[in-house]
Amino acid sequence: MNLVKKIFVLLLVLTCLQTAKADWTKQTSNTLAWLRDVYFLNEQTGWIVGSGGTILTTVDGGKTWIKKKNFTQDVIRQVFFTDERNGWLLCERNLYALGSNSPSYFLKTNDGGINWKRAEFTDNQRKRVTKFLFTKKGAVLAVGEGGAFFAVSSDERSWKRMQSPVRYLLFDGIFTDDSHGVIVGAGGSILFTEDAGATWIKAVIFGNPNTKLNSVFFVNQRNGWTVGTQGRIYQTFNGGKIWREQKSNLTKDLTDVFFNNTAEGWAVGDEGAILHTTTAGNVWEVIDSKNKHRLEKIFFIGKKGWAVGFGGTILFYDDNNAGNKSALIPAKLKLKN
């Protein structure tokens, strides 16, 4: 084969490799609910929750989703399972029809979701709770409106108010081990703890300090990212003490972030926005999801990912479809010795 033909064949091969990238595809949800959260316990078992008490489950790795019996008609904002039997749902009542009730409560299951028991947040002064935080040893905290901060009681049936580290609305948080954690929220709030939440310290932020931060994710104790309004993304290398802004090339609000490792990560947000990086966020690529509905949450397990949002939207990504790129190259185009 002469040099010109080799170069031509090589260009064709590279073209095939570039088009081998997997796409996000829409899955059937059989609901128009506003889906708020997605969580997988393992590669086969997962849950999606949303408005109107919607609970969807899968036992085949997300190939099919089954709508479960409603245990509430309220919005379910978060789902989390510590194992196959024990799970939590964070629920929120209609804020305009509370009566004497508090805005938030939770449902707890001990039989894998067959039955759920309701419990209220005590002494919450009618403040909305937005997120559960779970430590590695199973301790549970909750954060929310006006810096609301709660710890679960020993019976796992009620919550006690703790001293709030901040007055702003808190949206998300994560513990990387039993001692180290980070919470984020409105007004550029980022706080970290090194003593299991006994004390919280305000982080240093380089960039726009007043951004409303909606989500935070860590791949290990040191490396984390947080996202928020107007496409803002911040990264830390030291466990949340110092954060530096990254360029997202997007101005839409971002609602969630998830990293598969220290290099590859994803972010989602308004109008179907999806961002992808393979360089720890040094470069973010805007992905066309062909979806214009707001995406609330994104979750990966292995090479498979799901993003959920408004209008019953479930988007699915399988990086395994892009794994065997050589199979997409016709045999007659493969280089000869």
N, C-alpha and C positions, 0 to 999 in steps of 0.2 A: 504494500500500500504506500503510495507516494505521500509526501509531506502535506500537500494541499488537501488530499482526501482525509488524512488523519485529522487535520485541524477541523475540517467540515464535520466529520463524525463526532469529534469531541464537543463541538458547539451544540450538536443535536442532543448529545447525552446530557450536557449541562442544562439545556432547556427542559428535558424530561425531568431532571432532578428538581428544578425549580417549581415545576407544576405538580410535583408529587406531594406538596404540603396538604395536610388534612384541613378540612373546613368544618365550621360549626353548622350543624344541621338541626332542624326543628323536630322535636318529638311530640307525639300525641299525648295530651294531658287530659282530654275530655272534661275540661273545666275552663271557665273564664275568670276564675278567682285571681286576685292579685297575690301571686306567690312571693313569699317573703324570705324563705330560707330553705337551704338544701344541705343535707348531712348524710354521709356514708359511714357506717361502722366498719365495714369491710368491703371487699370488691363486689360482693353480691347483694348486700343488704343496705338499703338507703331509704330516706324519707324526704318529702317536700311538704311544706306547710304554707298556709296563707290565710286570706280573708274568708269570712263566713265559716270559720272552723275547719277549713279544708286540710285534710291529711291525705297525701299520696304516698304509697309505699312500693318498693320493688324488691324482689328476691332473686332477680336474674341479671344483676349488674346494670340495671337501668334500661334494659331493652324494652320493658313494658312497665307502666305505672298503673296501680290500682287504687281507686278512691275508697278510703275507709269510712266507717261510720263516724258521724259527727258527734263529738263529745262536748262541743260548745258551738255557738253561732258567732262568737267573737273572733277578732283577728288573732291568729297565731303568728307571733313575730320570730320565734326561735325554736328550733328542735335540736336536742342533743341527747345522745345515748352514751352512757359510760360502759355498757356491755350489752349483750343481746336481750337482757331482761329489764334493765333499769334505764329509764329515759325521762326527759324533762321537756315540757312545752311552756313557753312564756306567752301569756295571752293578754290581750288589751281590750277593754270594753269600749263601747261607743262613748266618746268624751262628752257628747251632748245629751246623754241619757243615763248618767251615772247614778242619780238618786243619792242614796247614802253609801254606795259602794266606792271602793278605791278604783283607780283606772286600771291597775294591773293585778294579775294573779297568776298562779302557775298550776299546771297539771303534772302529776307524777305517776309513772307506771312502774310496777315491779314484775310484770308478766309479758314484757315485750310489746306492749301497746294494745293488748286485748282490753284492758280496763285502765281507766285513768281516775285518780283522786285529786280533787281540787283543794288548794290551800291559798290563803290570802297573805299579802304583805302587811304585817302589823306596824302601826305607828308610821305610816308612810306619808301622812299629811297630804293625801290626795295627789301625790306626785307619780308621774308615769315612770315605769321601769322599762328600760330598753335592751338590757343585755345581761345574760348569765355569764360568769367567769368561773372556770373550773381549774383548780390546781392539779398537779400530777397525782397528789395523794387523795384527791376526791373532795377537798374543801370547796365550798361554793359561795361566791359573792355575787351581788347584783348591783348594777349602776343604772342611773337614769336622770330624770329631769331635776334641774336645780341642784345638781351634784348629789342626787339621792344615792345612798350607799348602804347596802344591807349585807348581812351574813346569815347563812342558814342556821337554824337551831339544830340541836343534836337529834331531834325526832324527825327532821326533814319535812315537817309539816307547817312550820311557821318561820318567819324571818325577823331579825332584830336590826333596828337602825344603828349604823355606826357613824362616827364623826366624819363628815364629808371633807375630802381634800380640796374641793373646788366648788364654786357656785354655778358654774356653767352646766348646760345639758351635756351629759356624757352618752356617747353612742356605742362605744366598743372597747374591748380590752382583751388581754391575753396573758396567761402565765406560761413562761417557758420552762419553769421547774417549780418546786414547792416554795421558793423564796422570791424569785424574780418575776415581775409582771409590769405591764404597761397599760394605761387607759388613755383614751383620746375622746375629744368632743368639740363643742362649739368654742368660739373665741380662741382658736389655736391651742386648745388645751391638750397637752401631752404631759403625763405624769408617770414616773416609774417608782417601783418599790423593790427593795432588796431584803425585806424582812417579812414576806408573805402578806403584805398589805397593812401592817401595823402603822407604817408611816409612808407617805407618798411625797415625792420631790418633783418640782416642776423642771421639765427638760429645757434645754437650750435649742432654739429653732433658728436656723439661718434660712431666710426667705420671707414670705408673707406670714407674719405671726398671728393674724386674725382669721385664718382660714377655718371654716367648719370642717372638722375631720370626722369622717363617717366610719372608717374601718382601719384596723391595724392587724398586721400579720408578721410573725417571726418564724424563720426556718430553724433557728437555734437560739441560744441564749444571747448572742451578740447581734445577729443580722436581722433587721426588720424594716418594714415599709408601712406607711400610712397614706391614705388617699382621702380627698375631700372635694369641696366645691371648686368650680372653674378649672377642673382638670389638674388640681394640685396633687403632687406626689412628693413625699419626703422619705429619706432613707437614713438609717442609723447603722453604725458599725460597732457600737459599744453598749449594746443592751438598752438603748433608749435614752441615754443621757444627753446626747447631741444628735440633732437631725439636720440634714441638708436637703434642699429642694432639688428635684430632678425635673427635666424638661419632658412633658408628656405629649406635646404637639396637639393638645386638645383643650377646649375651653368648656366642655360639658361637665356637669357635676359627676364625680365618680363615687360609687356607693360601696364597692367592695374590692378587696385585693387578696390574691392567693399566690404563693410561690411554691413550685415543686422542689426546688433546691436553691442554692445560693446564686444561681445564674438565671434560671428560667422562671418567669412570673407572668401573671395576668391581672388585669383590672377591668371592671365593668361599671356601667353607669347609665345616665339618661340617654334616651333615644337609641337604645340598643348598642351603646358604645362598648367596644372591646379593645383593650390594649394588650400587647404582647411584647415581652423582652426576653432575650437570651444573653443579656450582658449585665445582669443585676440591676437593670434600670438605667444604665448609662445611655441606652438608646431604646425608646419605646416606639413600636410600630402600631399604627391604627389599623384594626382589622374590620373589614366590611362583613358584618354579621347578617346582612339582608333582613334585619329586624329593627323596627323603629320603636318598639315598646321599651320602657324603662326596665333595666336589669337590676335586680336587688342584690343577688348573692351569686358567688361562684365557688365551686368546690371540685377538687381533683382527688382521685385516688388512683395511684399508679399513673398510667398514661391516658386515663379517661377523665373527662371533665364535664361538668354540668353548670349552666347558668340559668337562673330562673328570674321571672319578673311579672310585670303587669299583663293582664289578659290571658292568664294561664300559660304564659310562655315558658317552655323548657327547651334550651339549646344544648346539644350534645357534641362533644369533641373527642375523637379517638386518635391519638398520635400513632397508634399501631398501624393505622391506614397509610401513614407516611413512612413506616419503618423499612419496608422492603422495596426501596426505590428502584433497585436494579430490575425488579420484575416488570417495571413500567417501560423499560427500554427494549424495543423489538430486537430479537436475536440477530437479525441481519445488520443491526447497527453497532453491535458489540465489537470492540477493537480486537483485531487479530494480532498475533505476535509478528 
